[in-house]
Amino acid sequence: GDSVTQMEGPVTLSEEACLTINCTYTATGYPSLFWYVQYPGEGLQLLLKATKADDKGSNKGFEATYRKETTSFHLEKGSVQVSDSAVYFCALSPIQGAQKLVFGQGTRLTINP
Amino acid sequence: NAGVTQTPKFRVLKTGQSMTLLCAQDMNHEYMYWYRQDPGMGLRLIHYSVGEGTTAKGEVPDGYNVSRLKKQNFLLGLESAAPSQTSVYFCASSRTGLSYNEQFFGPGTRLTVL
């Protein structure tokens, strides 16, 4: 079945450091790929998405590129801020049938000033 | 525009008790979903609905029932709670079921079963 694997956390960085959170997936065909973010005490919200191979999603300085050849969708940011501290979830939605998101286990990110 | 709201925010139950979690959305979305979030496991789909009056099973449906009598509401019921159902429950909605659509999440309900 479809699955998503994220790098294990927690991840702790200093402000202005570079960030990469790895995400790989297993799926049939060409799923849509997402990064959702969960700030403390809140529900998940969409950070960015990509719907076909080589697409790049971007938002709030974060980027991720849909790599079909490596089945990956790594999240990157060049300079993190304290306000980026949150839990980040990689997810896929199969191309067929009702949209049923399959989530990775989540990566907790803490940014220290 | 409140988006997706969930009631209650916190609840403690004893084993064997029942309860209903309420999810409401004001975006006129067709699809609604219930997930549970457990440490180290991400979110897993319990049940979902593709429209008013419809429900379908997700990945982990055992021990739960759902109803979608009105388009804006999606109820999750636990008939006889078990400690394994201790979790954080999230409701979500989306405009359509197309794979690229964004899902909008509620703030969650933290349930503890003793």
Interface residues (C-beta under 8 A of the other chain):
Chain A: V4 P31 S32 Y36 G41 E42 G43 L44 Q45 L46 K49 T51 F89 S93 P94 I95 Q96 G97 A98 Q99 K100 L101 F103 G104 Q105 G106
Chain B: V4 Y31 Y33 G40 M41 G42 L43 R44 L45 Y48 V50 A56 G58 E59 F90 A92 S94 T96 G97 L98 S99 Y100 N101 E102 Q103 F104 F105 G106 P107 G108
